[in-house]
């Protein structure tokens, strides 16, 4: 039938969709989720990193400034000018130096120093303690001229800024040859409120750098775990709540497009809490109504075709039920040959109406008890043409007339009405030819009784390649062989 082509397309597309292990929409949703997770995780990481960095910097900065302030409180700035003029240290000098040493040991500092600056960039070290140095103490006052020793290109500049402007400076230096460290500098005021020196401290912050790297690794691992779990959870939820119902509805519309039977009650299992649930239940109701209408139309079609076939068979006293039996045999042959349900049904209706052309043949010829004359046989031979002319007007099923038109063609080309041979004969005609011959031999006619089963089998076997298509004739032979008690004809007689 015409709608069968559309049915096949729907079913092939449905099968293709089922073969896909993961629906396309699910893949797209997962990709969107992953991208959203990456953006979200990157944002969370950036915010966390900035907050972490600021917190640690703030803690280090304030702690270094507090150390510098404590060191400054231990100094006697009025002695600096004396040290600079005499270049000699007294007991007070060494006392302060010991205090500085205690600060270094207590706070694990790299360097602690006190210096003043003379224009343009001549830095004088008043106090300097470096625990890394073998002696631990540098002689002072010491003219510090080689700023590259500390790998600090802006050392003098920053010291001058503190000295001249009274600024408080904290610098972070990462990845130098001396390591990663933080430097703090504060101005030192004399009794008259004049800046006379700069106090500076330096501390290794490799632990801060390591902590930051550990934090980065930690955040990345947490983000990866979160992204994976969130993607998995959301994909499962989304698939269950949305994708499955949508696919169920989609597949069901494809399935129902094939007129394959009753509505799918699984649709009622989708919750009606949203539009998808309402759509699912609506599809079920639509299927239910369409299913009932299709069933009614199918019954009417079957009953109409059966009535027409009965009217045809009624013209011949000896062929009552012939059309129905031929239709049953033809459908069984088609089924065994691998045809699908729609194709079998089309062959069934074509076989049911294969003798419709006999309406145009006089009853006296059809029911003649004796042998037909040549002229009468020519009239009989017109019934395939008449039948095709009647059935070709059924545009919804353009091949339904093939059974009526070609069931008297022979495989060797000696049949009628067109004398086609082999595969040139439409398949429906080749199937019905075998079924028609079997029923003719297993039915009582005006000129003979029912033939024995072995003779029927022999006639069909002898007709392979001459009268019958070998493939379909062999299927009929298998059906005969399976019918040990010769019951097949009786079964179909009961159906008719």
VOGU-3710 file (C-alpha; in Angstrom, 3 decimals, decimal comma):
1> xxxxxxxxxx> 0,000/0,000/0,000  1,058/3,626/-0,512  1,496/4,373/3,169  3,809/1,378/3,525  6,729/3,343/2,071  6,222/6,047/4,675  5,892/3,354/7,346  9,209/1,807/6,296  10,947/5,175/6,440  9,573/5,798/9,923
11> xxxxxxxxxx> 10,571/2,348/11,142  14,054/2,499/9,604  14,620/5,877/11,232  13,301/4,529/14,521  15,647/1,519/14,346  18,546/3,814/13,503  17,750/5,978/16,540  17,625/2,921/18,792  21,031/1,783/17,564  22,574/4,985/18,854
21> xxxxxxxxxx> 23,778/4,157/22,324  23,649/7,788/23,418  20,991/10,139/22,005  22,283/13,230/20,201  20,384/15,568/22,503  21,962/13,900/25,538  25,436/14,376/24,050  24,714/18,043/23,433  23,402/18,501/26,970  26,487/16,797/28,433
31> xxxxxxxxxx> 28,787/19,018/26,342  26,907/22,117/27,528  27,110/20,932/31,140  30,841/20,259/30,858  31,457/23,678/29,306  29,341/25,342/31,988  31,235/23,411/34,672  34,569/24,470/33,192  33,515/28,119/33,166  32,075/27,865/36,685
41> xxxxxxxxxx> 35,105/26,002/38,005  37,455/28,518/36,387  35,528/31,376/37,968  35,544/29,703/41,388  39,244/28,930/41,020  40,093/32,506/40,027  38,106/33,974/42,917  39,551/31,465/45,394  43,092/32,027/44,133  42,803/35,798/44,354
51> xxxxxxxxxx> 41,262/35,584/47,842  43,910/33,102/48,970  46,730/35,233/47,546  45,388/38,407/49,127  44,920/36,741/52,501  48,449/35,349/52,598  49,991/38,566/51,289  48,085/40,569/53,843  49,213/38,281/56,653  52,853/38,371/55,551
61> xxxxxxxxxx> 52,818/42,108/54,901  51,349/42,982/58,286  53,634/40,550/60,115  56,788/41,910/58,411  55,778/45,485/59,120  55,171/44,599/62,767  58,674/43,058/62,946  60,175/46,187/61,402  58,254/48,354/63,843  59,493/46,248/66,799
71> xxxxxxxxxx> 63,086/46,502/65,534  62,721/50,264/65,144  61,589/50,550/68,774  64,853/48,905/69,891  67,073/51,408/68,078  68,646/54,664/69,339  68,617/56,824/66,209  70,599/59,630/67,880  73,668/57,351/67,860  73,641/56,889/64,073
81> xxxxxxxxxx> 75,431/60,156/63,279  78,144/59,285/65,816  78,704/55,854/64,269  78,897/57,456/60,844  81,455/60,056/61,923  83,702/57,922/64,140  83,158/54,613/62,347  83,474/52,948/65,765  81,021/50,722/67,643  80,393/50,905/71,361
91> xxxxxxxxxx> 78,676/48,658/73,877  75,251/49,998/72,947  75,890/49,134/69,328  76,564/45,461/70,111  73,623/45,319/72,450  71,315/46,408/69,635  73,009/43,959/67,294  72,207/41,077/69,677  68,605/42,195/69,805  68,514/42,142/66,007
101> xxxxxxxxxx> 70,022/38,666/66,078  67,241/37,506/68,384  64,645/38,875/65,949  66,282/36,982/63,096  66,298/33,738/65,049  62,817/34,186/66,428  61,093/35,057/63,155  63,341/33,030/60,845  64,439/36,073/58,856  66,984/36,050/56,043
111> xxxxxxxxxx> 68,402/39,525/56,741  67,813/42,433/59,088  69,498/45,774/58,566  69,448/49,492/59,373  70,851/51,970/56,863  70,850/55,603/55,876  71,114/57,130/52,468  73,219/59,999/51,165  72,533/61,540/47,797  72,504/60,460/45,151
121> xxxxxxxxxx> 72,418/56,717/45,871  75,107/55,986/48,447  73,697/53,624/51,048  75,434/53,290/54,425  74,717/50,169/56,486  74,554/50,939/60,195  73,369/47,515/61,354  73,366/44,347/59,313  72,797/40,795/60,426  72,829/37,870/58,011
131> xxxxxxxxxx> 72,611/34,401/59,615  73,770/32,791/56,363  77,117/34,596/56,541  79,814/32,527/58,204  80,674/35,233/60,718  77,094/36,207/61,307  78,039/39,919/61,640  79,282/42,462/59,159  81,539/45,264/60,301  79,758/48,592/60,313
141> xxxxxxxxxx> 79,364/51,259/59,229  79,598/49,540/55,837  79,357/51,308/52,450  76,925/49,142/50,519  77,649/49,798/46,850  76,900/46,455/45,163  73,183/46,146/45,010  73,369/43,170/42,633  74,652/41,090/45,540  71,028/40,821/46,701
151> xxxxxxxxxx> 69,611/40,630/43,181  67,461/43,648/44,018  67,646/46,121/41,104  65,404/48,592/42,960  67,060/48,240/46,384  68,533/51,719/46,610  65,514/53,278/44,939  63,116/51,807/47,495  65,403/52,714/50,393  65,668/56,270/49,126
161> xxxxxxxxxx> 61,895/56,480/48,846  61,442/55,418/52,457  64,160/57,793/53,570  62,929/60,788/51,587  59,152/60,282/51,730  58,679/58,284/54,924  56,853/55,567/52,963  56,233/52,065/54,263  57,216/49,557/51,587  56,578/45,837/51,335
171> xxxxxxxxxx> 57,846/43,969/48,271  57,353/40,381/47,139  60,140/38,937/45,029  59,472/35,538/43,469  61,908/33,149/41,797  65,229/34,945/42,275  68,592/33,255/42,640  68,392/33,780/46,384  64,905/32,293/46,466  61,441/33,764/46,860
181> xxxxxxxxxx> 61,239/36,340/49,635  59,368/39,335/51,039  61,067/42,580/52,075  59,639/45,233/54,410  61,124/48,707/55,032  60,107/51,393/57,536  61,538/54,875/58,242  63,473/55,488/61,501  62,930/58,859/63,171  65,261/60,642/65,601
191> xxxxxxxxxx> 64,150/62,533/68,675  63,345/65,574/66,567  61,074/63,595/64,170  63,577/63,604/61,333  64,093/60,469/59,216  67,649/59,405/59,811  67,603/55,792/58,637  65,653/52,931/57,168  65,054/49,615/58,905  64,520/46,604/56,648
201> xxxxxxxxxx> 63,796/42,922/57,063  63,721/40,100/54,566  62,065/36,697/54,960  61,977/33,633/52,758  58,446/32,984/51,517  59,072/29,732/49,713  56,549/28,140/52,032  54,017/30,676/50,807  54,852/29,815/47,196  54,605/26,093/47,987
211> xxxxxxxxxx> 51,314/26,653/49,819  49,979/28,544/46,827  50,962/25,706/44,477  49,371/23,193/46,855  46,250/25,327/46,927  46,164/25,436/43,121  46,470/21,651/42,948  43,829/21,237/45,641  41,372/23,547/43,884  41,981/21,867/40,522
221> xxxxxxxxxx> 41,398/18,406/42,006  38,246/19,561/43,798  37,042/21,287/40,622  37,678/18,129/38,604  35,841/15,951/41,124  32,989/18,441/41,368  32,747/18,764/37,577  32,726/14,991/37,116  30,143/14,338/39,831  27,968/17,273/38,826
231> xxxxxxxxxx> 28,076/16,278/35,160  27,256/12,668/36,022  24,452/13,598/38,403  22,935/16,215/36,120  23,236/13,974/33,054  21,464/11,124/34,890  18,786/13,459/36,212  18,304/15,227/32,888  18,254/11,936/31,008  15,677/10,438/33,362
241> xxxxxxxxxx> 13,483/13,499/33,728  13,588/14,896/30,202  15,501/12,864/27,609  13,846/9,502/28,294  10,286/10,876/28,164  11,089/12,829/25,000  12,655/9,769/23,353  9,740/7,645/24,533  7,304/10,050/22,904  9,450/10,312/19,749
251> xxxxxxxxxx> 9,903/6,550/19,406  6,261/5,975/20,162  5,141/8,340/17,411  7,482/6,491/15,029  6,160/3,137/16,200  2,555/4,199/15,964  3,134/5,645/12,502  3,550/2,024/11,410  0,025/1,211/12,610  1,588/-1,407/14,843
261> xxxxxxxxxx> -1,206/-1,868/17,294  -2,300/-0,754/20,724  -1,115/2,463/22,446  1,908/2,174/24,719  0,828/2,323/28,371  4,403/3,278/29,348  3,497/6,816/28,312  1,158/6,988/31,305  4,148/6,392/33,578  5,593/9,844/32,826
271> xxxxxxxxxx> 4,667/12,262/35,619  2,229/14,992/34,652  4,080/17,651/36,639  5,161/19,596/33,558  4,570/20,022/29,842  6,469/16,833/28,979  4,198/14,762/31,195  1,100/16,400/29,716  2,455/15,778/26,207  3,151/12,134/27,039
281> xxxxxxxxxx> -0,397/11,545/28,293  -1,801/13,442/25,310  0,171/11,219/22,922  -1,245/8,161/24,680  -4,799/9,479/24,322  -4,148/10,313/20,661  -2,761/6,808/20,080  -5,759/5,270/21,799  -8,220/7,151/19,579  -6,192/6,531/16,401
291> xxxxxxxxxx> -5,751/2,859/17,304  -9,488/2,391/17,675  -10,158/4,238/14,409  -7,516/2,207/12,580  -8,950/-1,002/13,997  -12,404/0,033/12,799  -11,117/0,973/9,344  -9,106/-2,242/9,111  -12,159/-4,315/10,009  -14,239/-2,451/7,459
301> xxxxxxxxxx> -11,541/-2,924/4,782  -11,223/-6,617/5,557  -14,958/-7,146/5,626  -15,413/-5,205/2,362  -12,667/-7,190/0,648  -14,084/-10,448/2,036  -17,564/-9,507/0,846  -16,254/-8,706/-2,629  -14,256/-11,967/-2,723  -17,341/-13,907/-1,616
311> xxxxxxxxxx> -19,369/-12,239/-4,350  -16,756/-13,327/-6,884  -16,611/-16,893/-5,592  -20,420/-17,073/-5,558  -20,420/-17,018/-9,363  -18,797/-20,468/-9,313  -20,611/-23,168/-7,388  -17,388/-25,140/-6,942  -15,022/-22,354/-5,874  -16,679/-21,073/-2,702
321> xxxxxxxxxx> -13,959/-19,743/-0,373  -11,284/-20,033/-3,077  -10,169/-16,373/-2,834  -9,843/-16,481/0,956  -7,825/-19,697/0,873  -5,493/-18,376/-1,836  -5,027/-15,209/0,245  -4,086/-17,285/3,336  -1,634/-19,466/1,394  -0,076/-16,408/-0,255
331> xxxxxxxxxx> 0,380/-14,628/3,069  2,021/-17,713/4,572  4,416/-18,037/1,611  5,311/-14,329/1,883  5,885/-14,656/5,629  8,176/-17,678/5,242  10,108/-15,880/2,488  10,957/-13,080/4,949  8,413/-10,396/4,144  7,431/-7,998/6,919
341> xxxxxxxxxx> 3,922/-7,696/8,292  2,937/-4,787/6,028  4,148/-6,602/2,913  2,373/-9,807/3,935  -0,841/-7,860/4,471  -0,567/-6,229/1,037  -0,026/-9,625/-0,604  -2,998/-11,014/1,339  -5,411/-8,360/-0,011  -4,031/-8,679/-3,532
351> xxxxxxxxxx> -4,578/-12,440/-3,414  -8,023/-12,024/-1,881  -9,073/-10,021/-4,958  -7,044/-11,893/-7,581  -10,158/-13,242/-9,308  -12,187/-10,015/-9,169  -12,051/-9,873/-12,988  -14,385/-12,878/-13,184  -17,169/-10,395/-12,511  -16,889/-9,572/-16,192
361> xxxxxxxxxx> -16,985/-13,219/-17,329  -20,413/-14,736/-18,051  -21,587/-17,190/-15,391  -22,453/-19,855/-17,946  -18,776/-20,075/-18,925  -17,531/-20,108/-15,332  -19,998/-22,839/-14,295  -19,783/-24,939/-17,467  -19,496/-28,613/-16,554  -17,690/-29,758/-19,658
371> xxxxxxxxxx> -14,494/-28,649/-21,304  -14,303/-25,061/-22,518  -14,126/-24,270/-26,200  -11,236/-22,198/-27,535  -13,506/-19,152/-27,737  -14,723/-19,658/-24,158  -11,157/-20,050/-22,915  -10,245/-16,742/-24,582  -13,081/-15,127/-22,654  -11,791/-16,683/-19,392
381> xxxxxxxxxx> -8,329/-15,297/-20,191  -9,721/-11,765/-20,089  -10,435/-11,847/-16,350  -6,870/-10,765/-15,339  -7,169/-7,672/-17,531  -10,662/-6,889/-16,224  -9,470/-7,382/-12,647  -6,508/-5,028/-13,137  -8,788/-2,379/-14,635  -11,032/-2,590/-11,587
391> xxxxxxxxxx> -8,274/-2,546/-8,971  -5,940/0,039/-10,544  -8,355/2,742/-9,388  -7,409/1,975/-5,761  -4,614/4,575/-5,630  -3,931/4,047/-1,935  -2,575/0,601/-2,791  -1,205/0,771/-6,354  0,163/-2,802/-6,359  -3,037/-4,488/-5,249
401> xxxxxxxxxx> -3,947/-5,127/-8,887  -0,701/-7,021/-9,575  -2,176/-10,202/-8,144  -5,210/-10,052/-10,417  -3,170/-9,110/-13,485  -0,177/-11,457/-13,224  -1,304/-14,596/-11,356  -1,728/-16,530/-14,630  1,734/-15,641/-15,953  4,116/-18,592/-16,120
411> xxxxxxxxxx> 7,786/-18,576/-15,150  8,815/-19,819/-18,611  6,915/-16,991/-20,349  4,048/-19,083/-21,729  1,363/-17,573/-19,506  -1,097/-14,752/-20,017  -2,111/-11,942/-20,398  1,368/-10,439/-21,178  3,562/-13,513/-21,520  6,166/-12,283/-19,026
421> xxxxxxxxxx> 8,907/-14,644/-17,854  11,109/-15,131/-14,768  11,736/-12,153/-12,499  9,965/-9,859/-14,957  6,740/-11,150/-13,475  5,919/-8,990/-10,418  6,611/-10,808/-7,169  3,001/-10,713/-5,993  1,942/-12,516/-9,185  4,596/-15,236/-8,728
431> xxxxxxxxxx> 3,518/-15,870/-5,119  -0,196/-15,990/-5,888  0,394/-18,288/-8,897  1,721/-21,014/-6,584  -1,014/-20,493/-3,969  -3,757/-20,427/-6,652  -2,521/-23,653/-8,235  -2,354/-25,417/-4,854  -5,912/-24,424/-3,973  -7,190/-25,383/-7,416
441> xxxxxxxxxx> -5,765/-28,887/-7,008  -6,952/-29,287/-3,403  -10,512/-28,060/-4,126  -13,404/-29,873/-5,787  -14,156/-28,568/-9,283  -16,995/-29,179/-11,737  -14,784/-31,392/-13,858  -12,884/-33,338/-11,105  -12,585/-34,167/-7,404  -9,854/-33,128/-4,921
451> xxxxxxxxxx> -6,427/-34,461/-5,926  -4,398/-36,583/-3,497  -1,651/-34,758/-1,640  1,206/-36,657/-3,281  -0,136/-35,762/-6,703  -0,487/-32,100/-5,709  3,118/-32,101/-4,525  4,283/-33,782/-7,723  2,452/-31,270/-9,932  4,021/-28,298/-8,112
461> xxxxxxxxxx> 7,455/-29,917/-8,171  7,142/-30,584/-11,909  6,127/-26,962/-12,452  9,307/-25,503/-10,870  11,030/-23,266/-13,409  8,272/-23,675/-15,991  5,022/-22,631/-14,355  6,281/-21,491/-10,943  9,041/-19,368/-9,472  11,478/-21,941/-7,960
471> xxxxxxxxxx> 11,832/-20,019/-4,686  8,113/-19,825/-3,912  7,364/-23,281/-5,277  9,947/-24,767/-2,879  8,324/-22,917/0,016  4,980/-24,460/-0,948  6,605/-27,911/-1,127  7,947/-27,382/2,404  4,467/-26,411/3,566  3,055/-29,563/1,952
481> xxxxxxxxxx> 5,742/-31,740/3,544  4,970/-30,215/6,942  1,246/-30,997/6,406  1,568/-34,724/7,103  -2,166/-35,309/7,555  -3,292/-33,154/4,633  -5,038/-30,762/7,034  -3,883/-27,440/5,543  -6,678/-27,275/3,031  -9,259/-28,192/5,672
491> xxxxxx> -7,977/-25,493/8,001  -8,294/-22,844/5,306  -11,698/-24,155/4,326  -12,841/-23,481/7,891  -11,414/-19,955/7,672  -13,246/-19,303/4,433
//
